[in-house]
Amino acid sequence: MTIDSYQAEDTFQFGFTLGAKAKKGEVYCLSGDLGVGKTVFTQGFAKGLGIDEAVSSPTFTIIQQYEGNGLPFYHFDVYRIADVEEMEEIGYEDYFYGDGVCLIEWAELIEDILPKSRTTVTIKKDLSKGFDYREIIVG
Protein backbone atom coordinates (compact mmCIF):
# COMPACT_ATOMS: atom_id res chain seq x y z
CA MET A 1 0.00 0.00 0.00
CA THR A 2 1.29 3.46 -0.88
CA ILE A 3 -0.03 6.71 0.62
CA ASP A 4 0.64 10.20 -0.75
CA SER A 5 1.26 12.80 1.94
CA TYR A 6 1.29 16.41 0.79
CA GLN A 7 1.75 17.97 4.22
CA ALA A 8 2.78 16.99 7.75
CA GLU A 9 -0.88 16.70 8.77
CA ASP A 10 -1.39 13.93 6.18
CA THR A 11 1.55 12.00 7.63
CA PHE A 12 0.22 12.51 11.17
CA GLN A 13 -3.27 11.40 10.12
CA PHE A 14 -2.02 8.22 8.43
CA GLY A 15 -0.02 7.40 11.57
CA PHE A 16 -3.19 7.99 13.59
CA THR A 17 -5.16 5.60 11.38
CA LEU A 18 -2.59 2.81 11.78
CA GLY A 19 -2.28 3.43 15.53
CA ALA A 20 -6.04 3.25 16.00
CA LYS A 21 -6.04 -0.21 14.37
CA ALA A 22 -2.92 -1.53 16.15
CA LYS A 23 -3.23 -4.65 18.27
CA LYS A 24 -1.30 -6.28 21.09
CA GLY A 25 1.95 -7.88 19.96
CA GLU A 26 2.31 -5.97 16.69
CA VAL A 27 5.66 -4.56 15.63
CA TYR A 28 5.95 -1.62 13.22
CA CYS A 29 9.32 -0.89 11.62
CA LEU A 30 9.69 2.73 10.51
CA SER A 31 12.35 3.71 7.99
CA GLY A 32 13.30 6.85 6.15
CA ASP A 33 16.04 9.45 5.92
CA LEU A 34 16.52 12.17 8.52
CA GLY A 35 13.81 14.80 8.29
CA VAL A 36 11.21 12.81 6.32
CA GLY A 37 8.58 12.85 9.06
CA LYS A 38 9.15 9.71 11.12
CA THR A 39 8.48 11.61 14.35
CA VAL A 40 5.31 13.21 12.94
CA PHE A 41 4.10 9.77 11.85
CA THR A 42 4.91 8.37 15.31
CA GLN A 43 3.04 11.20 17.05
CA GLY A 44 -0.03 10.39 14.97
CA PHE A 45 0.38 6.67 15.68
CA ALA A 46 0.54 7.36 19.43
CA LYS A 47 -2.52 9.60 19.26
CA GLY A 48 -4.36 6.78 17.47
CA LEU A 49 -3.48 4.53 20.42
CA GLY A 50 -5.11 7.07 22.76
CA ILE A 51 -1.89 8.65 24.04
CA ASP A 52 -2.31 12.34 24.80
CA GLU A 53 1.14 13.12 26.19
CA ALA A 54 3.90 14.59 24.01
CA VAL A 55 5.79 11.97 22.02
CA SER A 56 9.32 12.63 20.82
CA SER A 57 12.04 10.48 19.36
CA PRO A 58 13.97 8.60 22.09
CA THR A 59 17.28 8.99 20.26
CA PHE A 60 19.46 9.01 23.38
CA THR A 61 17.37 6.67 25.54
CA ILE A 62 16.63 4.10 22.79
CA ILE A 63 13.10 3.43 24.12
CA GLN A 64 10.18 5.40 25.52
CA GLN A 65 7.14 3.67 26.96
CA TYR A 66 3.64 5.16 26.92
CA GLU A 67 0.26 3.90 28.07
CA GLY A 68 -2.55 4.10 25.56
CA ASN A 69 -6.12 2.85 25.81
CA GLY A 70 -5.15 -0.22 27.83
CA LEU A 71 -2.27 -1.01 25.48
CA PRO A 72 1.38 -0.17 26.17
CA PHE A 73 3.23 1.59 23.37
CA TYR A 74 6.98 0.99 23.06
CA HIS A 75 8.70 3.57 20.88
CA PHE A 76 12.25 2.66 19.89
CA ASP A 77 14.81 4.80 18.09
CA VAL A 78 17.80 2.59 17.31
CA TYR A 79 19.72 5.15 15.23
CA ARG A 80 22.58 5.20 17.75
CA ILE A 81 22.77 1.45 18.36
CA ALA A 82 26.32 0.28 17.70
CA ASP A 83 25.48 -3.42 17.73
CA VAL A 84 22.69 -5.83 18.61
CA GLU A 85 24.19 -6.52 22.05
CA GLU A 86 22.91 -3.10 23.16
CA MET A 87 19.39 -4.24 22.34
CA GLU A 88 19.94 -7.41 24.37
CA GLU A 89 21.03 -5.27 27.33
CA ILE A 90 17.70 -3.45 27.38
CA GLY A 91 15.73 -6.69 27.05
CA TYR A 92 14.25 -6.02 23.63
CA GLU A 93 12.50 -9.41 23.51
CA ASP A 94 10.25 -8.40 26.41
CA TYR A 95 9.02 -5.52 24.28
CA PHE A 96 8.97 -7.16 20.83
CA TYR A 97 7.06 -10.19 22.11
CA GLY A 98 5.16 -8.54 24.97
CA ASP A 99 1.68 -7.21 25.55
CA GLY A 100 2.09 -3.88 23.82
CA VAL A 101 2.69 -2.38 20.39
CA CYS A 102 6.24 -1.60 19.22
CA LEU A 103 7.24 1.06 16.75
CA ILE A 104 10.95 0.99 15.84
CA GLU A 105 12.59 3.89 14.04
CA TRP A 106 15.66 2.96 11.96
CA ALA A 107 14.67 -0.71 12.26
CA GLU A 108 16.88 -1.70 9.34
CA LEU A 109 19.87 -1.27 11.68
CA ILE A 110 18.72 -4.24 13.79
CA GLU A 111 17.35 -6.42 10.99
CA ASP A 112 18.88 -9.59 12.48
CA ILE A 113 16.71 -9.50 15.62
CA LEU A 114 13.42 -8.21 14.24
CA PRO A 115 10.40 -10.51 14.48
CA LYS A 116 9.42 -12.18 11.22
CA SER A 117 5.87 -10.94 11.71
CA ARG A 118 6.05 -7.16 11.38
CA THR A 119 4.73 -4.24 9.39
CA THR A 120 7.26 -2.06 7.59
CA VAL A 121 6.52 1.62 7.00
CA THR A 122 8.93 3.55 4.76
CA ILE A 123 8.69 7.30 4.29
CA LYS A 124 10.41 8.92 1.29
CA LYS A 125 10.69 12.45 -0.05
CA ASP A 126 10.07 13.24 -3.70
CA LEU A 127 10.99 16.88 -4.27
CA SER A 128 9.59 16.74 -7.81
CA LYS A 129 6.14 16.60 -6.17
CA GLY A 130 6.83 19.45 -3.74
CA PHE A 131 8.94 20.20 -0.67
CA ASP A 132 6.38 18.77 1.77
CA TYR A 133 5.44 15.71 -0.29
CA ARG A 134 6.10 12.28 1.23
CA GLU A 135 5.46 8.82 -0.16
CA ILE A 136 4.53 6.40 2.63
CA ILE A 137 4.90 2.75 1.75
CA VAL A 138 3.41 0.07 3.99
CA GLY A 139 4.38 -3.55 3.53
BAMAR-929311 format. One record per residue: residue number from 0; residue in three letters; x negated, y negated, z of N, C-alpha, C in turn. Coordinates in Angstrom, 3 decimals, decimal comma. Layout:
N
[NUM "ALA" [X Y Z] [X Y Z] [X Y Z]]
...
//
This chain:
139
[0 "MET" [-0,846 1,169 0,000] [0,000 0,000 0,000] [-0,893 -1,234 0,000]]
[1 "THR" [-0,551 -2,212 -0,811] [-1,290 -3,464 -0,876] [-0,333 -4,626 -0,618]]
[2 "ILE" [-0,765 -5,533 0,251] [0,027 -6,708 0,619] [-0,741 -7,948 0,185]]
[3 "ASP" [-0,049 -8,910 -0,417] [-0,643 -10,197 -0,755] [-0,350 -11,176 0,372]]
[4 "SER" [-1,389 -11,789 0,888] [-1,258 -12,795 1,940] [-1,772 -14,120 1,381]]
[5 "TYR" [-0,911 -15,121 1,356] [-1,291 -16,411 0,790] [-1,639 -17,444 1,855]]
[6 "GLN" [-1,417 -17,078 3,114] [-1,749 -17,975 4,223] [-1,904 -17,138 5,488]]
[7 "ALA" [-2,525 -17,713 6,505] [-2,784 -16,986 7,748] [-1,494 -16,433 8,350]]
[8 "GLU" [-0,399 -17,162 8,218] [0,881 -16,704 8,769] [1,331 -15,388 8,131]]
[9 "ASP" [1,052 -15,202 6,844] [1,389 -13,934 6,176] [0,596 -12,773 6,780]]
[10 "THR" [-0,692 -13,020 7,032] [-1,549 -11,996 7,633] [-1,066 -11,665 9,036]]
[11 "PHE" [-0,744 -12,691 9,814] [-0,215 -12,505 11,165] [1,077 -11,688 11,113]]
[12 "GLN" [1,969 -12,054 10,213] [3,272 -11,397 10,119] [3,141 -9,930 9,718]]
[13 "PHE" [2,211 -9,615 8,810] [2,019 -8,224 8,434] [1,453 -7,433 9,611]]
[14 "GLY" [0,519 -8,030 10,348] [0,016 -7,399 11,565] [1,144 -7,140 12,547]]
[15 "PHE" [2,036 -8,130 12,703] [3,187 -7,993 13,589] [4,050 -6,801 13,177]]
[16 "THR" [4,319 -6,693 11,893] [5,156 -5,604 11,380] [4,543 -4,234 11,703]]
[17 "LEU" [3,237 -4,090 11,474] [2,587 -2,810 11,785] [2,572 -2,554 13,293]]
[18 "GLY" [2,296 -3,577 14,075] [2,280 -3,429 15,529] [3,635 -3,015 16,079]]
[19 "ALA" [4,691 -3,569 15,526] [6,040 -3,247 15,995] [6,409 -1,790 15,723]]
[20 "LYS" [5,766 -1,185 14,728] [6,038 0,212 14,366] [5,040 1,193 14,984]]
[21 "ALA" [3,988 0,670 15,625] [2,916 1,531 16,149] [3,438 2,453 17,244]]
[22 "LYS" [2,825 3,628 17,304] [3,228 4,649 18,271] [2,022 5,133 19,068]]
[23 "LYS" [2,313 5,706 20,198] [1,301 6,279 21,091] [0,355 7,197 20,320]]
[24 "GLY" [-0,944 7,013 20,558] [-1,950 7,878 19,959] [-2,437 7,451 18,593]]
[25 "GLU" [-1,873 6,404 18,019] [-2,307 5,969 16,691] [-3,588 5,145 16,777]]
[26 "VAL" [-4,407 5,295 15,745] [-5,662 4,559 15,634] [-5,639 3,796 14,309]]
[27 "TYR" [-5,887 2,488 14,386] [-5,950 1,622 13,218] [-7,383 1,131 13,072]]
[28 "CYS" [-7,957 1,316 11,899] [-9,320 0,890 11,618] [-9,262 -0,340 10,716]]
[29 "LEU" [-9,796 -1,446 11,196] [-9,688 -2,732 10,513] [-11,045 -3,138 9,958]]
[30 "SER" [-11,091 -3,356 8,650] [-12,345 -3,705 7,987] [-12,177 -4,965 7,159]]
[31 "GLY" [-13,281 -5,645 6,974] [-13,302 -6,853 6,151] [-14,467 -7,725 6,560]]
[32 "ASP" [-14,922 -8,558 5,646] [-16,040 -9,449 5,924] [-15,701 -10,440 7,033]]
[33 "LEU" [-16,727 -11,097 7,533] [-16,519 -12,168 8,517] [-15,620 -13,238 7,919]]
[34 "GLY" [-14,668 -13,692 8,707] [-13,813 -14,795 8,286] [-12,652 -14,455 7,381]]
[35 "VAL" [-12,328 -13,168 7,207] [-11,213 -12,815 6,315] [-9,863 -12,808 7,013]]
[36 "GLY" [-9,859 -12,843 8,352] [-8,580 -12,855 9,061] [-8,312 -11,641 9,923]]
[37 "LYS" [-9,348 -10,900 10,275] [-9,148 -9,713 11,120] [-8,545 -10,093 12,471]]
[38 "THR" [-9,007 -11,190 13,049] [-8,476 -11,608 14,347] [-7,033 -12,065 14,215]]
[39 "VAL" [-6,701 -12,784 13,170] [-5,310 -13,214 12,940] [-4,397 -11,997 12,791]]
[40 "PHE" [-4,851 -11,011 12,009] [-4,095 -9,770 11,852] [-3,885 -9,110 13,207]]
[41 "THR" [-4,963 -9,025 14,002] [-4,906 -8,373 15,307] [-3,968 -9,107 16,256]]
[42 "GLN" [-3,960 -10,415 16,211] [-3,045 -11,199 17,048] [-1,597 -10,898 16,683]]
[43 "GLY" [-1,310 -10,768 15,398] [0,031 -10,386 14,969] [0,377 -8,973 15,407]]
[44 "PHE" [-0,573 -8,062 15,273] [-0,377 -6,671 15,684] [-0,024 -6,617 17,173]]
[45 "ALA" [-0,795 -7,331 17,985] [-0,545 -7,360 19,430] [0,836 -7,941 19,739]]
[46 "LYS" [1,198 -8,990 19,053] [2,519 -9,600 19,264] [3,617 -8,595 18,914]]
[47 "GLY" [3,408 -7,816 17,855] [4,359 -6,778 17,470] [4,499 -5,701 18,529]]
[48 "LEU" [3,442 -5,488 19,310] [3,483 -4,530 20,421] [4,118 -5,133 21,678]]
[49 "GLY" [4,480 -6,413 21,609] [5,105 -7,068 22,760] [4,115 -7,737 23,689]]
[50 "ILE" [2,915 -8,006 23,223] [1,887 -8,647 24,043] [1,962 -10,157 23,820]]
[51 "ASP" [2,176 -10,887 24,903] [2,307 -12,337 24,802] [1,025 -13,089 25,136]]
[52 "GLU" [0,084 -12,419 25,813] [-1,143 -13,124 26,188] [-2,047 -13,337 24,973]]
[53 "ALA" [-2,973 -14,276 25,099] [-3,902 -14,590 24,013] [-4,790 -13,391 23,722]]
[54 "VAL" [-4,960 -13,091 22,457] [-5,793 -11,972 22,019] [-6,938 -12,550 21,191]]
[55 "SER" [-8,157 -12,200 21,584] [-9,323 -12,630 20,822] [-10,212 -11,425 20,584]]
[56 "SER" [-11,164 -11,596 19,712] [-12,040 -10,482 19,365] [-13,019 -10,202 20,508]]
[57 "PRO" [-13,089 -8,947 20,960] [-13,971 -8,600 22,085] [-15,405 -8,315 21,647]]
[58 "THR" [-15,977 -9,218 20,869] [-17,280 -8,993 20,259] [-18,364 -8,623 21,269]]
[59 "PHE" [-18,380 -9,259 22,417] [-19,455 -9,007 23,375] [-19,089 -7,972 24,428]]
[60 "THR" [-17,795 -7,664 24,556] [-17,368 -6,674 25,544] [-17,013 -5,335 24,907]]
[61 "ILE" [-16,959 -5,274 23,615] [-16,629 -4,104 22,789] [-15,139 -3,756 22,838]]
[62 "ILE" [-14,520 -3,801 24,025] [-13,103 -3,431 24,117] [-12,355 -4,372 25,063]]
[63 "GLN" [-11,139 -4,685 24,668] [-10,183 -5,398 25,517] [-8,947 -4,510 25,612]]
[64 "GLN" [-8,358 -4,464 26,781] [-7,144 -3,674 26,965] [-6,001 -4,605 27,318]]
[65 "TYR" [-4,846 -4,372 26,694] [-3,638 -5,163 26,924] [-2,484 -4,206 27,170]]
[66 "GLU" [-1,475 -4,686 27,858] [-0,261 -3,897 28,071] [0,869 -4,490 27,242]]
[67 "GLY" [1,429 -3,682 26,364] [2,552 -4,103 25,557] [3,848 -3,619 26,177]]
[68 "ASN" [4,818 -3,360 25,361] [6,117 -2,854 25,814] [5,982 -1,384 26,204]]
[69 "GLY" [5,328 -1,142 27,343] [5,150 0,220 27,826] [4,078 1,009 27,094]]
[70 "LEU" [3,285 0,339 26,278] [2,271 1,011 25,475] [0,960 0,240 25,577]]
[71 "PRO" [-0,097 0,864 26,116] [-1,379 0,166 26,175] [-1,937 -0,089 24,773]]
[72 "PHE" [-2,597 -1,217 24,619] [-3,232 -1,591 23,367] [-4,727 -1,748 23,631]]
[73 "TYR" [-5,534 -0,967 22,922] [-6,982 -0,991 23,065] [-7,584 -1,630 21,818]]
[74 "HIS" [-8,141 -2,810 21,989] [-8,696 -3,569 20,876] [-10,221 -3,505 20,939]]
[75 "PHE" [-10,803 -2,819 19,970] [-12,252 -2,660 19,887] [-12,822 -3,601 18,835]]
[76 "ASP" [-14,013 -4,114 19,103] [-14,813 -4,796 18,094] [-16,200 -4,173 18,197]]
[77 "VAL" [-16,547 -3,347 17,229] [-17,801 -2,590 17,311] [-18,908 -3,194 16,440]]
[78 "TYR" [-18,750 -4,458 16,081] [-19,724 -5,149 15,233] [-21,140 -5,085 15,812]]
[79 "ARG" [-21,262 -5,167 17,115] [-22,579 -5,204 17,755] [-23,052 -3,847 18,278]]
[80 "ILE" [-22,355 -2,787 17,934] [-22,767 -1,448 18,357] [-24,038 -1,053 17,596]]
[81 "ALA" [-25,065 -0,688 18,334] [-26,323 -0,282 17,704] [-26,285 1,183 17,279]]
[82 "ASP" [-25,648 2,020 18,098] [-25,481 3,422 17,731] [-24,294 4,010 18,495]]
[83 "VAL" [-23,890 5,182 18,077] [-22,689 5,826 18,606] [-22,802 6,112 20,108]]
[84 "GLU" [-24,001 6,248 20,618] [-24,189 6,518 22,051] [-23,554 5,422 22,915]]
[85 "GLU" [-23,553 4,190 22,417] [-22,914 3,099 23,156] [-21,413 3,343 23,293]]
[86 "MET" [-20,821 3,921 22,270] [-19,394 4,242 22,337] [-19,149 5,361 23,342]]
[87 "GLU" [-20,063 6,318 23,405] [-19,940 7,409 24,368] [-20,028 6,874 25,794]]
[88 "GLU" [-20,874 5,863 26,004] [-21,026 5,270 27,329] [-19,745 4,611 27,831]]
[89 "ILE" [-18,950 4,073 26,929] [-17,696 3,446 27,375] [-16,525 4,434 27,391]]
[90 "GLY" [-16,782 5,675 27,014] [-15,733 6,694 27,052] [-14,694 6,522 25,964]]
[91 "TYR" [-15,157 6,292 24,741] [-14,249 6,019 23,629] [-13,171 7,077 23,445]]
[92 "GLU" [-13,478 8,343 23,736] [-12,502 9,410 23,513] [-11,249 9,222 24,357]]
[93 "ASP" [-11,406 8,667 25,561] [-10,248 8,404 26,413] [-9,292 7,415 25,761]]
[94 "TYR" [-9,840 6,513 24,970] [-9,016 5,523 24,278] [-8,476 6,076 22,964]]
[95 "PHE" [-9,365 6,661 22,142] [-8,965 7,159 20,829] [-7,903 8,240 20,930]]
[96 "TYR" [-7,974 9,052 21,975] [-7,059 10,191 22,110] [-6,165 10,045 23,339]]
[97 "GLY" [-5,950 8,798 23,774] [-5,162 8,541 24,971] [-3,718 8,207 24,678]]
[98 "ASP" [-3,109 7,509 25,617] [-1,675 7,212 25,552] [-1,347 5,872 24,913]]
[99 "GLY" [-2,338 5,199 24,393] [-2,090 3,882 23,818] [-2,278 3,857 22,317]]
[100 "VAL" [-2,423 2,641 21,804] [-2,692 2,384 20,392] [-4,060 1,720 20,316]]
[101 "CYS" [-4,912 2,190 19,411] [-6,237 1,602 19,217] [-6,284 0,834 17,910]]
[102 "LEU" [-6,921 -0,323 17,960] [-7,245 -1,065 16,754] [-8,739 -1,351 16,837]]
[103 "ILE" [-9,489 -0,916 15,817] [-10,948 -0,989 15,841] [-11,434 -1,870 14,696]]
[104 "GLU" [-11,984 -3,029 15,045] [-12,590 -3,893 14,043] [-13,991 -3,388 13,725]]
[105 "TRP" [-14,374 -3,430 12,446] [-15,665 -2,955 11,961] [-15,793 -1,439 12,142]]
[106 "ALA" [-14,709 -0,732 12,016] [-14,666 0,712 12,262] [-15,637 1,495 11,393]]
[107 "GLU" [-15,957 0,979 10,224] [-16,876 1,698 9,337] [-18,248 1,911 9,982]]
[108 "LEU" [-18,579 1,133 10,996] [-19,871 1,268 11,681] [-19,930 2,490 12,596]]
[109 "ILE" [-18,764 3,053 12,923] [-18,721 4,236 13,795] [-17,965 5,375 13,116]]
[110 "GLU" [-18,073 5,437 11,820] [-17,355 6,420 10,989] [-17,470 7,845 11,533]]
[111 "ASP" [-18,631 8,215 12,032] [-18,877 9,594 12,478] [-17,997 10,039 13,637]]
[112 "ILE" [-17,491 9,108 14,439] [-16,713 9,501 15,618] [-15,232 9,154 15,509]]
[113 "LEU" [-14,829 8,585 14,400] [-13,418 8,210 14,245] [-12,541 9,449 14,108]]
[114 "PRO" [-11,325 9,383 14,649] [-10,400 10,511 14,478] [-10,050 10,693 13,000]]
[115 "LYS" [-9,810 11,916 12,609] [-9,420 12,185 11,222] [-8,069 11,541 10,903]]
[116 "SER" [-7,179 11,556 11,886] [-5,867 10,937 11,708] [-5,959 9,466 12,128]]
[117 "ARG" [-5,936 8,587 11,121] [-6,052 7,159 11,383] [-5,493 6,383 10,200]]
[118 "THR" [-5,199 5,134 10,442] [-4,732 4,235 9,393] [-5,823 3,196 9,163]]
[119 "THR" [-6,233 3,035 7,926] [-7,262 2,061 7,590] [-6,614 0,823 6,986]]
[120 "VAL" [-7,003 -0,341 7,506] [-6,522 -1,625 6,999] [-7,751 -2,414 6,570]]
[121 "THR" [-7,811 -2,777 5,292] [-8,933 -3,547 4,758] [-8,408 -4,886 4,273]]
[122 "ILE" [-9,075 -5,949 4,699] [-8,691 -7,303 4,293] [-9,813 -7,865 3,423]]
[123 "LYS" [-9,433 -8,367 2,235] [-10,409 -8,916 1,290] [-9,963 -10,299 0,822]]
[124 "LYS" [-10,940 -11,154 0,580] [-10,691 -12,452 -0,053] [-10,718 -12,278 -1,564]]
[125 "ASP" [-9,982 -13,138 -2,249] [-10,067 -13,241 -3,696] [-9,907 -14,722 -4,021]]
[126 "LEU" [-11,022 -15,420 -4,089] [-10,988 -16,877 -4,266] [-10,341 -17,296 -5,578]]
[127 "SER" [-10,262 -16,385 -6,550] [-9,594 -16,739 -7,814] [-8,092 -16,950 -7,608]]
[128 "LYS" [-7,567 -16,444 -6,485] [-6,139 -16,605 -6,175] [-5,905 -17,674 -5,109]]
[129 "GLY" [-6,962 -18,366 -4,710] [-6,825 -19,450 -3,738] [-7,681 -19,196 -2,505]]
[130 "PHE" [-8,054 -20,282 -1,832] [-8,939 -20,204 -0,669] [-8,342 -19,375 0,459]]
[131 "ASP" [-7,030 -19,463 0,675] [-6,377 -18,770 1,775] [-5,851 -17,376 1,420]]
[132 "TYR" [-5,973 -16,997 0,145] [-5,441 -15,708 -0,286] [-6,237 -14,550 0,317]]
[133 "ARG" [-5,500 -13,523 0,754] [-6,103 -12,277 1,230] [-5,329 -11,106 0,641]]
[134 "GLU" [-6,068 -10,071 0,257] [-5,460 -8,819 -0,155] [-5,611 -7,877 1,023]]
[135 "ILE" [-4,507 -7,331 1,490] [-4,529 -6,405 2,629] [-4,159 -5,028 2,111]]
[136 "ILE" [-5,082 -4,097 2,264] [-4,899 -2,751 1,745] [-4,757 -1,791 2,923]]
[137 "VAL" [-3,671 -1,019 2,919] [-3,413 -0,066 3,995] [-3,475 1,335 3,413]]
[138 "GLY" [-4,263 2,188 4,051] [-4,380 3,547 3,529] [-4,594 4,556 4,623]]
//
